[in-house]
């Protein structure tokens, strides 16, 4: 029940931000209040500026609860300076170099390229006939949150590239 309440609060906060065009992706995520770990990781990886200033991006944004569900010590390990390359790989695996709204998805699985360089950089995005969307096994719990420089889709799991 707690997870549902937090996700509902995130959706409400992001929906409010959408109506007012609250700002760039980072500003909208900060305003939601449920993406502290994601934002801290983006800062540690040196990617916060790119998320704030990039154009036409799609971000599959894991909530704090999604990060909390990772095995103990995973986040702390990724945030260590010596693991910055691995952190960048994980975070860039959540970002597309174009806007992809849920209305653009066919009712089947498609594969989209992320901004991650090298190795596993393709996500499987599946839209079911009932309209629900999954991305590499993560459920999209809130879709099409508009920011000045792209779209945010809230997901319930941190996606890890295979390499």
Secondary structure, DSSP 8 states (H G I E B T S, - for coil): -HHHHHHHHHHHHHHHHHHHT--SHHHHHHHHSS-HHHHHHHHHHT-HHHHHH-SSEEEEEE-HHHHHTS-TTHHHHHTSGGGHHHHHHHHHTTEESS---GGG--SSEEEEEBS--SS--EEEEEE-TTS-EEETTEEEEEEEEEETTEEEEEESS------
